[in-house]
Amino acid sequence: SLTLTNRVTCKACGRITCMRHRMPESHACGTHQRSKQRLATAARSATARLSAGAARLTAGASRNRTARAQAGGPASTPAGAERCPQCGATFGDVHALIAHVEARHPGGGKRKKDGSCAVQ
């Protein structure tokens, strides 16, 4: 028998239950079933949006590589590598690239007619 000390009112459906069945998944709470369905639908929708976004990113990266290759530039650089736009030298991080450009290309990155770096 339920008394004031051992009964609980479900906040989702308003049903009065014992302490053992107080959670929505422990009693026939219709709100709990609807919540599970909404969560499943939201998860499917989010997965579809992520898949579509990943496909757009992959297609964009492929177009960028193709455009760079057609322009005579490098198709790609190793992961985490930075490439000097003036001479093509590669560096492990952007700080090393900046130091290189400031030291080796002080004139604003002028190139020789053959495309090589004017400052050696």
Secondary structure, DSSP 4 states (H G I P E B T S, - for coil): ---TTTEEE-TTT--EEEGGG-SGGGTT-HHHHHHHHHHHHHHHHHHHHHHHHHHHHHHHHHHHHHHHHHTTS-S---TT-EE-TTT--EESSHHHHHHHHHHH-TTSS-B-TTSSBS--
